[in-house]
Amino acid sequence: MIICEYISRKEDFVTIRIAELFAGVGGFRLGLDGYHDAAHPEFDMKPAGDFKTVWANQWEPNGQESKQFAWRCYEKRFGEGSCVNEDIAVVLQEVKDGKRSIPEFDMLVGGFPCQDYSVAKPLALASGIEGKKGVLWWSINELLEMRHPKYVLLENVDRLLKSPSSQRGRDFAIILSCLYRLGYSVEWHVINAAEYGMPQRRRRVYIYAELDAPKWDMEDRLFHSGVEARAFPIVADGRFGVERFCIEKDPYEMTHTFGKGVKVSQFKDAGVMQDGEVFTCRATPVYSGKHSVLGDKLVSIGEVPSEFFIEDNLSSWEYLKGGKKEQRTARNGYEYTYSEGPVAFPDALDKPSRTILTGEGGRGASRTKHVVEQNGRLRRLVPDELDQLQMFPRGWTDTGMTDGHRAFCMGNALVTGIPHRIGVVIAADADVSRSE
């Protein structure tokens, strides 16, 4: 199939134009477009193919200027005017009202928060699909309804596949229903970056959707011919069976019926959907390449500011990192036993890091912050190390932000190597389609 109606052409190659939502500090853009700036050769990154981000949006509610540090970093690295710093819901309404425009694009990308995706009204009572105010999936859905790009690539926490607890898998079923209604075929994989050689143990679900795709052999698409299967190979986990079921075209129907009365979500960590038919299973990654570990990303000890060393309050760190089983009393007077296992202290340097969280910055003792031992001294990770564990260039977030803000940005970011590998496959397929 020739896709000239979706992709802008040049003489010898295909340019895939991207709109990036919830852009943060530009993880999708780095992974797909790569980066080159003669003023900053230290940030050079190879593109995944001929991708060009033509529009981006990043906004932290409720719009306070002090909270927009991720947007300021994005603009510092990609140029003034490269990213719209306004509420996406307001932006899309103004586009619909003819008050502003968004450039044409072929691919929509974004990492959006996992929230409640409940539909407010059935199709018969609504113009299109309406969701609860402030729930960001509906902004993605609205832009897809407006533009119908050829490709969609989204990232979310893996709990999306099984939320909420009252209706396991309902939220993801709503998303699939929206995509099905708009004509998209969908793949998803839960990818742990460390299992494919990357320096961080970070599990996230990546959702790839393609408009007007040719008919798929569902099993072949999941394990062999799919975009995600080629970027991140898997085999079925033989201890478990596969699930086959159907998704309705009406998200309102999915809201009220999907997952009722079940304890375990039907959606497994890899799957495909086409024309409402779902094929999903538990999967095991296949990878035999090089592995990167936490120790590979440490800066020299002489570059570590003094405030990052842990030289007092060690007992607090040991308590928080340690296993515990203790009696506690809730505010209402209810007594209960609180227990949790130990966390490595210090973190192992010969393994990928634990997942970076938004609270990694600051001096205070914490159970979740990384602590490493270097030259016999314990210390927290510095922001340059956090950048690299997400596979951003070292110093990417060094734009005047505080230690805490840099850590927050990386805790919210993605591992750039993942969209890069997916993009390589998308770009190769686009070039093949052009030549047919």
N, C-alpha and C positions, 0 to 999 in steps of 0.2 A: 504494500500500500504506500503510495506517495503521499507525504504529509506536508506538501508545500503550502496548504492553507493554514497551517499552524506555525511554521518555522520560517524565519527570514533567511534568505539565501545570499551567499556570496559566490564568487566564481568557482571556488574550489572546495568549499565546505559549507556546513550548515551551522547557523548561529541559533542557539536556543535561548530565548529571552526569558528572564526570570523576574517574578515579583516575590519578595521575601516579607512575610508577616512575622510579627513577634521576633524581630531580627536580633535582639540582644546586642552583642558586640561583633556579629557578622560571621557566625560559625558556618552556616550554610553557604554564604557567599565565598568564604575562604576555601571551603571544600570543593565547590563547583567551579567558580571563576578562577581560583588561584589568586596570586597577588604579585604585583611587580610595581615598585616605585623606586626610581633612581635615587631618591633621597634616603631610602631605607632598604638597601640591598639585603640587610639581615632578616627582613620579613619575606623574602621571596618564597613563593609556594607555586608549585606546578598546577595548572588547571586540570580538571577532569576531562575536559573537551572544550569545544567552542561554546561556552556558556557566557552569558552577559547579563548581570543583574541590572535591570532598568528602573526598578522602583522598589522601595523598602519602607517598612513602617516599624517603629519601636516607640512604645509609650508605657510608662509605669503609672498606674492609677495611684492617687487621684489627680495626677498631673502636677504635683509639686516640683518646682525647678530642682530642688535638692535631690530628688529621686531619679533624675534623668541622666545619671552618669554613664549608663550603658550607651544611650543614644549619643552622648558627647564623644565617647570613644569611637563609635561607628563613624561619625562624621570626621573625626580626626584622622582616621585611617583611610577612609574611602572618599573624603572630600566634602566640602560644604555643600549642603543641598542634596546629599546622597540618600538621606533617610528622613521620612516625615515623622515628626514627633508630636502626634496628635492621636486622640482616641480613635481607634480604627472604626468603631461603630459610627462616630460622627463623620469621619472621612467618607465612608461608604454612602451614608445618607446624602452628603453633599454631592457625591458623584451622581447618584440617582436624581437629585434635584437639578443637575446641570451646572452646579456652582464650581466644580473642579473636575479634573480628569486624571485618569491613570493611564500610562502608556500601554500599548498593546504588549502582551506577553504570552509565552508558550508554556510556561511552567510555573506553578505556584508551590512555594515551599514555606515551611514554618514549624517551629516547635511550640506547641500551645499547651497551656496548663490543663491538667486533668481535673475536671469539675463535674457538676451535675448537668447532663445534656438533655434534660426533660423537655419535651415539646409542649408549647403553651396551647396551641390550637390544632384541631384536625385540618386536613387539607380542604375539606368542604367549607370551613369557616374562615380560612386564612388566605391571604394573597401570598402564595409560596409557603414556605415553612417558617414559623416563628418559634424562637426559643426563649428561655428565660433571659431577662435583661442582664447584660454583663457577662454572659457565658460565651467564651470566645470561639467555640466551635461554630456558632451561628454566623459569626463574621466570615469565617472561611467559607461556609456554605453559601452565604450571600454573594461573595465575590465569585465563587464558582458558577452560581446561577447567572451572574451578570456577564461573565466572560467565557466560560467553558474552555479553559486551556487544555492542551493536549495531555500534559503531564501534571501530576501532583505528587509531592514528596513531603511527608509529615513525620514528626518525631514526638513521642510522648513517653511517659512512664509506663512500665509494663502492667501496672495495676489497671490501666484502662481496659484491658481485656476481660477483667473479672469484676468491675465495679458496676453498680453499688452492691453492698452486701445483701440488700433486700431483694435484688433481682440480678443475679450474677450474669454479667456480660451485656446487660441492657444498654449501657452507654455506647459500647462499641457497635452493637447492633443498630443503634440509631445512626451512627456515623456511616456504617455500611449501607443502610437504607437510603440515606441522603445521596450517597455516591451512586448507588444503583439507579435511583430515580433520575439522576442527571446523565446517565449513560456511561458510567465509568466501570471498568473491571479493576479489581483490587488485589494486591499482594500485601502480606505483612509478615515480618520476622521480628522476634525478640532477639536482639543482638547484644551479646556481652562483648564489649570491645576487646577485653583481655584475651578472649578465646580465639581472636583472630590476630594476635601478635601485638596489640596496642598496649600502652603502658598503664591502663586503668581498668579496674573491674567495674564496669558501668553497664547495667542492663537497661535498654530502652527499646520500645517497639517502634519500628520504622514502617510506615504505611506508604506504599507506592500505588498510584492509580493512573490508569491510562484511558483516555476517551476513545470510544468507538474501536476498541481492540478487536482483532480477528478472533474467531472461535478458538478457545483454548482446550487442550487436553489437560484437565485439572491436575491430575497427579504429575504429569510431565512438567507442567508449569511450576508446580510447587518445588519439585526436587531437581529439575534440570534446566528447562528453557526460560524460566522466569528471570526478570531483571535482578531481583534480590537473590535468587538461587545461584546465579552466576557470580554476583558480587561477593556473596557470603554463603558458600556451599554448605549444605546440610544433608543428613540422612535421617530417616525416621527412627525414632527411639522404639525399638522392637518390643519393649516391655508394655507398650500401650497401643491401643487401636486408633483408628482414624475416626473422625466425626464427619458426617455428611448431613446437612440440613439446609433449609431455605430461609432467606430473609425477605420480608415483605417490602414492597415499594413505598409504603406509607410509613414515615418515621413515627407518626402519632400512634399507629398500630403497634409498632415495636416498643414504644414507651410503656404501653399498658399491658402487653402480653409477654414480651421476651424475658426469659429467665425466671419466671414466677415459679416458686416451689422447688427450685433446684439449689443444691448446696455447692456445686462446682460448675464454673462457667464452661459452656460448650466450646468456647474459643480457646484453642491451644496456642503454643508459642510460635507457630508458623501456619500460614494458611493462604488460601486464594478464594476469591469470589467473582463469579461472572453470571450475569443475568439472574441474580438472586440466589444462585446455587453456591453453597459454601463447602469447601474441602479443607479440613484442618487437622493437625496432629502435633504431638510433641516431637521435637527434633533434637538432633545432636550435631554440633558444629563439626565441619571438616576443615582442618587447617594443618599444614606441615611446614610453614615458613618460619621466619625469625620471630623471636619474642622480645619485647622491650619491657623493662622493669622499672620500678620506682628509682632505684639507684642510678639508672642511666640519666635521669633528669635533674639530679642534684647539682646545684651550683657549688663552686669551691667555698670552703668554710670562710675564707677571707672576704667573700662578697656578702656574707650574712650579717645584717645589722644586729647590734647587741640585744635589742629588744625581743628578738626571736628566740634567744636562748632561754632555757628553763633552768634557772639557777636558784629559785626559791619556790615555795608552795608545792614542792614535789609530792607531798602526801595527798594533796587534793587531786592531782593528776592520777596518782596510783589508785586512789579510791574510785574515781570515776571510770577509769579504764578496767578496773578489776571486776571479777564476778561477784555477785552478792545475792543474798537471800535474807530478807529482813522484814520484820513486822512494821507496818505503817498504818496510820489512821487518816482516813479521808476527812474533808471538812465537815461532812455530815455525821462524823463519829464512827463510820463504818471501819472496822479493822480488817486488814487483808495482808497477805504475804506477797511482797514484791521480790521478784527474782530476775536476774539477767546474767548471761555468760560474760566471760572476760573478752576484752578487745586487745589485740596485740599491742604491747607497749615495751619498747618502741616498735614502729612499723618495720616489717621486713624489707630490706633493700633489694633482695634477690627475687622479689615477686612483683607483679603489677600492684599499683596502689589500690586502696579501697576507694569507693565512690567519693568524689569530691562533693561536699555539700555547701550550701550558701553561707553557713556559719563558720567557715574555715578560718576567717580572719580574727584579729583581736588577741590580746594577751591572756585572757582568762582561761583557766583549766576547763577542759571539755572532754567528754567521752568520744565524740565523733571527729575532732580535729586530728590530723596526722601529726605524729611526733617521730622524728628520726634521730638516730645517734650518729654523729659525725666527729671523728677525731676524739672520741670519748666524751663528747658533750651532747646533751639532749637539746633539741630545738624544734620549733614549728617549721612548717614549710613556708618559704617566701613566695610572694606572688609570681615571680618569674618561673618558679617550679610548677605552680598551679597552671599557669598558661600552657606549659609544655605537656603536662599530664593530660590536657584536653587536646593536644596536638595543634595548638595555636603556636605561632612563632614566639620565642622567648621575648618578653617585654611588650607583648601586644597590648596589654591593658595598662601599661605605664604611661598614662596620659594625664597625670595629676590627681588621680583618684587615691583615696586612702587604702591602706592594707585591707580593711574590711570590705570596702566597695569592690576592690579587685577580686577578692575571694567570692563575694556575692555573684559577680558576673560569671566567674568560672563555675560556680555551683549551679547556675542556671543554664550554662552553655552545653553544647554537645561535643563529642569527640569528632573533630573535623575529618578524620580519616574515613569515617563511615559514609557520609554523603559523597565524599570524593570517590570511593570505590563504586558506589551505586551510580554516580554520574558518569564514570568511565563506560559503564555498560549502556546507559541511556544514550550517550553521545555516539557510541559505536553503532547502535541500532539505528539511530537517526541517519547516520552516514550510509548505512546499508540500504535503508528505505529510499534515500535520495538516488542511489545508483540503479535501483530496480526500474 
